[in-house]
Amino acid sequence: MEDRIDLRRLSGTDVVVSPVALGCWPIAGMTSVNVNDADSLDTLKACLDVGINFLDTAYCYGANGESESLIRRAIGDSRDRFAIATKGGIHWDRAGNRVQDASPNTLRRQCDESLKRLGTDRVELLYLHAPDPQIPIEESAKALDELRRAGKARAIGVSNASVELLQRFAAVCPINAVQPPYNMLQRQIEDSLLPWCRQQDISVFVYWPLMKGLLAGKLPRDFQFAPGDGRAKYPMFRGEEWEKNQNFLDQLRTIAADYGRTVAELVVNWTIHQPGITGALCGAKRAEQLRENAKAMGWRLDDDALRRIDRALQLRGEPVVGRAV
């Protein structure tokens, strides 16, 4: 079926969201090149036109909250037409170092600052950005539950956490959503986290569905990263892994072409229809990227296409994954 976007419910609420969300990290311009406010605002303003009503940002998206401030500028009087998710517990110090601090006082302060930047009195979804190894997760959970009870968030989520930590969090504060990394080449959550979330009726919104642009299929084999492009540090973009990924993408290009789709549309559509996946966060710096990502909604791959993708994945073999070095 074409052109009918299947809106999905945020677990435990009456909030409905598009299965493709705009991931608002790139517009902060911290690890992406060629980012400017004009393009970012155009991208945000194009969301509703292409059927995307879900914006995912964070307190630390930008050294001074640039991502959240851009959202306020872009959506203006249309606030009630959007579902906004933000996150707390990570910030940047004056030297530009990433700092984890999910203490209750910090979470409360960051939430208030985020709401001010966003120009709103509440968000639909507030995440713990990551568990803080120095703070018992139960303390972070209690603070977020208080913020929910105060009406500053309609729902609470946890990002980048193991099942064991999620269980400890849930014993203090109900979890509506979980946000892990997931894509065709990084499927570790299928082992335990995704089954647990399905059992608990928790929404799962995944990031990196296109693996930082790799699975969009637009980077040629001889691509050279510009200075400051953080992707060059990831194993997926180097050496033998890069060559294997390019061979895999050649197969995806053939499948996509047979269905009149781009590789990005094919990959994101596959992702949002995996069992237990509520939605995928797709970053975009420009409106044309957003429009392409949005075309992944409103249709489904047929069984033959899924079989061909499975074969391509088997030929690709188990990828070497990991964080940037």
MIRODO-571271 format. One record per residue (C-alpha): residue number from 1; residue in three letters; x, y, z. Coordinates in steps of 0.2 Angstrom, whole numbers, padded with zeros to 4 digits, always signed. Example, Ala and Ser with C-alpha at 12.3 -4.5 7.8 and 13.67 -1.06 7.14 Angstrom:
<pts>
  seza  bakol     xx     yy     zz
     1    ALA  +0062  -0022  +0039
     2    SER  +0068  -0005  +0036
</pts>
This chain:
<pts>
  seza  bakol     xx     yy     zz
     1    MET  +0000  +0000  +0000
     2    GLU  +0007  +0017  -0005
     3    ASP  +0006  +0034  +0002
     4    ARG  -0003  +0030  +0019
     5    ILE  +0009  +0033  +0033
     6    ASP  +0006  +0021  +0047
     7    LEU  +0007  +0032  +0063
     8    ARG  +0012  +0022  +0078
     9    ARG  +0008  +0024  +0097
    10    LEU  +0020  +0029  +0110
    11    SER  +0018  +0015  +0123
    12    GLY  +0007  +0020  +0138
    13    THR  +0001  +0036  +0130
    14    ASP  -0011  +0042  +0117
    15    VAL  +0004  +0051  +0107
    16    VAL  +0005  +0045  +0089
    17    VAL  +0021  +0047  +0080
    18    SER  +0028  +0044  +0062
    19    PRO  +0038  +0029  +0061
    20    VAL  +0052  +0039  +0053
    21    ALA  +0058  +0053  +0065
    22    LEU  +0070  +0067  +0062
    23    GLY  +0086  +0064  +0072
    24    CYS  +0092  +0082  +0076
    25    TRP  +0110  +0078  +0081
    26    PRO  +0117  +0083  +0064
    27    ILE  +0109  +0100  +0064
    28    ALA  +0119  +0104  +0080
    29    GLY  +0135  +0104  +0068
    30    MET  +0147  +0096  +0081
    31    THR  +0153  +0081  +0071
    32    SER  +0145  +0085  +0054
    33    VAL  +0152  +0097  +0041
    34    ASN  +0143  +0109  +0030
    35    VAL  +0130  +0113  +0043
    36    ASN  +0121  +0130  +0044
    37    ASP  +0106  +0137  +0052
    38    ALA  +0097  +0141  +0035
    39    ASP  +0098  +0123  +0029
    40    SER  +0093  +0116  +0047
    41    LEU  +0078  +0127  +0048
    42    ASP  +0072  +0122  +0031
    43    THR  +0074  +0104  +0035
    44    LEU  +0064  +0106  +0051
    45    LYS  +0051  +0116  +0042
    46    ALA  +0049  +0103  +0029
    47    CYS  +0044  +0089  +0042
    48    LEU  +0025  +0090  +0042
    49    ASP  +0025  +0092  +0023
    50    VAL  +0033  +0075  +0021
    51    GLY  +0023  +0066  +0035
    52    ILE  +0036  +0067  +0049
    53    ASN  +0029  +0074  +0066
    54    PHE  +0042  +0067  +0077
    55    LEU  +0058  +0076  +0082
    56    ASP  +0072  +0068  +0092
    57    THR  +0084  +0080  +0101
    58    ALA  +0094  +0081  +0117
    59    TYR  +0101  +0093  +0129
    60    CYS  +0119  +0090  +0123
    61    TYR  +0115  +0092  +0104
    62    GLY  +0126  +0107  +0102
    63    ALA  +0138  +0114  +0114
    64    ASN  +0124  +0127  +0120
    65    GLY  +0109  +0118  +0115
    66    GLU  +0109  +0123  +0097
    67    SER  +0098  +0109  +0091
    68    GLU  +0084  +0113  +0103
    69    SER  +0085  +0131  +0099
    70    LEU  +0083  +0128  +0081
    71    ILE  +0068  +0117  +0084
    72    ARG  +0059  +0132  +0093
    73    ARG  +0063  +0144  +0079
    74    ALA  +0057  +0132  +0066
    75    ILE  +0041  +0125  +0072
    76    GLY  +0034  +0142  +0079
    77    ASP  +0015  +0141  +0082
    78    SER  +0015  +0123  +0076
    79    ARG  +0021  +0115  +0092
    80    ASP  +0005  +0105  +0095
    81    ARG  +0007  +0096  +0078
    82    PHE  +0024  +0089  +0084
    83    ALA  +0029  +0076  +0096
    84    ILE  +0046  +0081  +0103
    85    ALA  +0058  +0069  +0112
    86    THR  +0074  +0076  +0121
    87    LYS  +0087  +0068  +0133
    88    GLY  +0096  +0073  +0149
    89    GLY  +0111  +0067  +0158
    90    ILE  +0125  +0072  +0146
    91    HIS  +0133  +0089  +0143
    92    TRP  +0149  +0097  +0136
    93    ASP  +0161  +0106  +0148
    94    ARG  +0170  +0122  +0143
    95    ALA  +0185  +0112  +0135
    96    GLY  +0173  +0103  +0124
    97    ASN  +0174  +0087  +0133
    98    ARG  +0158  +0076  +0134
    99    VAL  +0153  +0074  +0152
   100    GLN  +0140  +0061  +0159
   101    ASP  +0130  +0067  +0174
   102    ALA  +0113  +0059  +0177
   103    SER  +0112  +0065  +0195
   104    PRO  +0094  +0071  +0200
   105    ASN  +0098  +0089  +0202
   106    THR  +0107  +0089  +0185
   107    LEU  +0092  +0080  +0176
   108    ARG  +0080  +0092  +0184
   109    ARG  +0090  +0108  +0178
   110    GLN  +0093  +0101  +0161
   111    CYS  +0075  +0097  +0158
   112    ASP  +0070  +0115  +0163
   113    GLU  +0084  +0122  +0151
   114    SER  +0078  +0111  +0137
   115    LEU  +0060  +0116  +0139
   116    LYS  +0066  +0134  +0139
   117    ARG  +0076  +0132  +0123
   118    LEU  +0062  +0122  +0115
   119    GLY  +0049  +0136  +0119
   120    THR  +0037  +0123  +0127
   121    ASP  +0031  +0118  +0144
   122    ARG  +0033  +0099  +0141
   123    VAL  +0040  +0086  +0129
   124    GLU  +0031  +0071  +0124
   125    LEU  +0046  +0060  +0128
   126    LEU  +0061  +0063  +0140
   127    TYR  +0075  +0051  +0140
   128    LEU  +0089  +0047  +0151
   129    HIS  +0102  +0049  +0138
   130    ALA  +0114  +0036  +0145
   131    PRO  +0116  +0028  +0162
   132    ASP  +0129  +0037  +0173
   133    PRO  +0141  +0024  +0180
   134    GLN  +0143  +0036  +0195
   135    ILE  +0125  +0037  +0200
   136    PRO  +0113  +0023  +0204
   137    ILE  +0101  +0022  +0190
   138    GLU  +0087  +0021  +0202
   139    GLU  +0091  +0039  +0207
   140    SER  +0090  +0045  +0189
   141    ALA  +0074  +0035  +0187
   142    LYS  +0066  +0044  +0202
   143    ALA  +0071  +0061  +0196
   144    LEU  +0063  +0058  +0179
   145    ASP  +0048  +0051  +0186
   146    GLU  +0046  +0067  +0196
   147    LEU  +0047  +0077  +0180
   148    ARG  +0034  +0066  +0172
   149    ARG  +0022  +0068  +0187
   150    ALA  +0025  +0087  +0186
   151    GLY  +0019  +0087  +0168
   152    LYS  +0036  +0092  +0161
   153    ALA  +0036  +0075  +0151
   154    ARG  +0022  +0065  +0145
   155    ALA  +0032  +0049  +0144
   156    ILE  +0049  +0043  +0150
   157    GLY  +0063  +0034  +0140
   158    VAL  +0080  +0026  +0142
   159    SER  +0094  +0026  +0129
   160    ASN  +0110  +0016  +0128
   161    ALA  +0106  +0004  +0142
   162    SER  +0107  -0015  +0145
   163    VAL  +0092  -0025  +0150
   164    GLU  +0098  -0027  +0167
   165    LEU  +0099  -0008  +0169
   166    LEU  +0082  -0006  +0161
   167    GLN  +0074  -0018  +0174
   168    ARG  +0082  -0008  +0188
   169    PHE  +0075  +0008  +0181
   170    ALA  +0058  +0001  +0178
   171    ALA  +0057  -0004  +0196
   172    VAL  +0056  +0015  +0200
   173    CYS  +0049  +0023  +0185
   174    PRO  +0038  +0016  +0171
   175    ILE  +0048  +0015  +0154
   176    ASN  +0038  +0020  +0139
   177    ALA  +0052  +0020  +0126
   178    VAL  +0070  +0013  +0124
   179    GLN  +0082  +0020  +0111
   180    PRO  +0097  +0009  +0106
   181    PRO  +0107  +0009  +0090
   182    TYR  +0101  -0003  +0077
   183    ASN  +0103  -0006  +0058
   184    MET  +0105  -0020  +0045
   185    LEU  +0124  -0022  +0051
   186    GLN  +0121  -0019  +0069
   187    ARG  +0108  -0030  +0076
   188    GLN  +0114  -0035  +0093
   189    ILE  +0097  -0029  +0101
   190    GLU  +0088  -0043  +0093
   191    ASP  +0096  -0055  +0106
   192    SER  +0089  -0049  +0122
   193    LEU  +0084  -0030  +0123
   194    LEU  +0071  -0031  +0109
   195    PRO  +0062  -0046  +0115
   196    TRP  +0062  -0039  +0132
   197    CYS  +0054  -0023  +0126
   198    ARG  +0041  -0032  +0116
   199    GLN  +0037  -0042  +0132
   200    GLN  +0035  -0027  +0142
   201    ASP  +0026  -0017  +0128
   202    ILE  +0039  -0004  +0127
   203    SER  +0041  +0007  +0112
   204    VAL  +0058  +0005  +0103
   205    PHE  +0065  +0020  +0093
   206    VAL  +0082  +0016  +0085
   207    TYR  +0096  +0027  +0080
   208    TRP  +0109  +0024  +0066
   209    PRO  +0097  +0015  +0054
   210    LEU  +0108  +0022  +0040
   211    MET  +0124  +0019  +0050
   212    LYS  +0129  +0038  +0049
   213    GLY  +0125  +0038  +0030
   214    LEU  +0134  +0022  +0026
   215    LEU  +0118  +0013  +0022
   216    ALA  +0111  +0027  +0011
   217    GLY  +0122  +0020  -0002
   218    LYS  +0129  +0037  -0008
   219    LEU  +0147  +0036  -0003
   220    PRO  +0158  +0029  -0017
   221    ARG  +0172  +0016  -0014
   222    ASP  +0185  +0030  -0016
   223    PHE  +0176  +0042  -0004
   224    GLN  +0188  +0053  +0006
   225    PHE  +0181  +0061  +0023
   226    ALA  +0183  +0079  +0025
   227    PRO  +0193  +0085  +0040
   228    GLY  +0182  +0085  +0055
   229    ASP  +0170  +0072  +0049
   230    GLY  +0169  +0060  +0064
   231    ARG  +0164  +0045  +0054
   232    ALA  +0181  +0042  +0048
   233    LYS  +0185  +0034  +0065
   234    TYR  +0172  +0021  +0064
   235    PRO  +0177  +0003  +0059
   236    MET  +0163  +0002  +0047
   237    PHE  +0171  +0016  +0036
   238    ARG  +0189  +0009  +0035
   239    GLY  +0199  -0005  +0027
   240    GLU  +0192  -0022  +0024
   241    GLU  +0175  -0018  +0033
   242    TRP  +0173  -0003  +0021
   243    GLU  +0176  -0015  +0006
   244    LYS  +0164  -0028  +0012
   245    ASN  +0151  -0014  +0015
   246    GLN  +0153  -0008  -0002
   247    ASN  +0150  -0025  -0009
   248    PHE  +0134  -0027  +0001
   249    LEU  +0128  -0010  -0005
   250    ASP  +0130  -0015  -0023
   251    GLN  +0118  -0029  -0019
   252    LEU  +0106  -0017  -0011
   253    ARG  +0107  -0005  -0025
   254    THR  +0101  -0019  -0037
   255    ILE  +0086  -0023  -0026
   256    ALA  +0081  -0005  -0023
   257    ALA  +0082  -0001  -0042
   258    ASP  +0071  -0016  -0045
   259    TYR  +0058  -0009  -0034
   260    GLY  +0060  +0009  -0040
   261    ARG  +0067  +0015  -0023
   262    THR  +0083  +0022  -0017
   263    VAL  +0095  +0012  -0005
   264    ALA  +0090  +0024  +0009
   265    GLU  +0072  +0021  +0007
   266    LEU  +0074  +0002  +0006
   267    VAL  +0085  +0001  +0021
   268    VAL  +0074  +0013  +0032
   269    ASN  +0058  +0003  +0026
   270    TRP  +0066  -0013  +0031
   271    THR  +0071  -0006  +0048
   272    ILE  +0054  +0001  +0053
   273    HIS  +0045  -0015  +0049
   274    GLN  +0057  -0026  +0060
   275    PRO  +0047  -0034  +0074
   276    GLY  +0046  -0024  +0089
   277    ILE  +0053  -0008  +0081
   278    THR  +0042  +0007  +0083
   279    GLY  +0052  +0020  +0074
   280    ALA  +0069  +0025  +0067
   281    LEU  +0078  +0041  +0070
   282    CYS  +0085  +0047  +0053
   283    GLY  +0097  +0062  +0054
   284    ALA  +0096  +0075  +0040
   285    LYS  +0106  +0091  +0037
   286    ARG  +0096  +0097  +0022
   287    ALA  +0078  +0095  +0017
   288    GLU  +0081  +0084  +0002
   289    GLN  +0089  +0071  +0014
   290    LEU  +0073  +0072  +0025
   291    ARG  +0062  +0070  +0010
   292    GLU  +0071  +0054  +0004
   293    ASN  +0070  +0047  +0022
   294    ALA  +0051  +0051  +0023
   295    LYS  +0048  +0040  +0007
   296    ALA  +0053  +0025  +0017
   297    MET  +0035  +0026  +0025
   298    GLY  +0018  +0021  +0018
   299    TRP  +0023  +0005  +0010
   300    ARG  +0031  -0012  +0014
   301    LEU  +0044  -0023  +0006
   302    ASP  +0037  -0039  -0001
   303    ASP  +0043  -0057  +0003
   304    ASP  +0055  -0058  -0012
   305    ALA  +0064  -0042  -0008
   306    LEU  +0066  -0047  +0010
   307    ARG  +0073  -0064  +0005
   308    ARG  +0085  -0055  -0007
   309    ILE  +0091  -0044  +0008
   310    ASP  +0093  -0059  +0019
   311    ARG  +0104  -0067  +0006
   312    ALA  +0115  -0051  +0004
   313    LEU  +0117  -0050  +0023
   314    GLN  +0123  -0068  +0024
   315    LEU  +0135  -0065  +0010
   316    ARG  +0141  -0049  +0019
   317    GLY  +0145  -0059  +0035
   318    GLU  +0146  -0053  +0053
   319    PRO  +0153  -0036  +0053
   320    VAL  +0166  -0029  +0064
   321    VAL  +0157  -0015  +0074
   322    GLY  +0163  -0003  +0087
   323    ARG  +0163  +0015  +0093
   324    ALA  +0175  +0028  +0086
   325    VAL  +0193  +0026  +0091
</pts>
